Each structure stands twice: as structure tokens, then as C-alpha cells.
Amino acid sequence: MNKLRKMFEIGYLIIAVVCLVETFFRWNSEPKRAYMFLGLAVMAILVYFIKRRFRLKNESEQQNSN
């Protein structure tokens, strides 16, 4: 189960990188869309850290119970 959670965390980072690349390419041509992608990248990064924190907390609880 923890491997699956790690994969989802990596998925959020990949989404953030793709959104940042799209922001870079659209910055001059479509500024509104660039801001949208920038916002999505920030949200994906925040979700990554939140999910990571809960996964690590869950892992430490499992180790302490054994």
C-alpha cells in the first residue's frame, strides 16, 4: 500500500512539472492560461507535501505498533 502511495506522490510531482512547462511556453501568448497552469502546479506541489507528510506519519505509526 505504501508503494502505491509513493507512486501517487510522484504522479503529483510529474503533474506539477508538466504544468510548469506549460506555464513557461504559454506565458507570452496566453497569460490567463499560463496563470491557470501555474496555479495547478502550486496546488500539485502542495498536495504532494501533504500526502507525503501523512504517508510518513502512517509509516511511523505502523513501525511503533510492531
N, C-alpha and C positions, 0 to 999 in steps of 0.2 A: 504494500500500500504506500509506503514512503517513497518508493521508486517512482510510482505514478505521480505523487505529489511533486517530486523533484522535476519530473518531465513537464508538468503544467507550469511550474515556476520558470523553467527555461523557455517554455512557449510564450509566457508573458514578456520575457526579455526580447525574444525574437519579434514579437508584435511591436514592441517599443522601438527597436532598431528600424523596422520597416517603416513605421510612422515617421521617425526622424529623417529617414532618407527621402520619403515623400515630401516632408516639410521643406527640406533643402531644395528639391527640384521644383517645387511649386511656389516658392517664396515670392519671386518677382512676377510670375504670370497670374497666379490665383491666390492672392493673400488671404482671403477668407478661408479657403480650403486648407491653406498652409497652417493657419491658426487652429483649425479643427484637428488636423493631424498632430500638431504639437500638443494640444490638449489630450488627445488619445494616448500619445506617448508618455506624458506625465502620469496619466491615470494607470497605464500598464505598469510603469515602474513602481508606483505606489502599491498596486495590488501585489506585485512581486515581493516587495518587502513585507507586506502584511502576511501573505501566505507563508513566506519563509519563516517569519517570527513564530507563527502558530505551529508550523511543522516542527521546528526546533524545540519548541516548548512541549509539544506532544511526544517527541522522541525522548526528551529528558525525563518526562513523567513515566514513560514506559520503562526506561532504564532504572529509575528509582524504585519502581514497584517490583522489579525482579530481584 
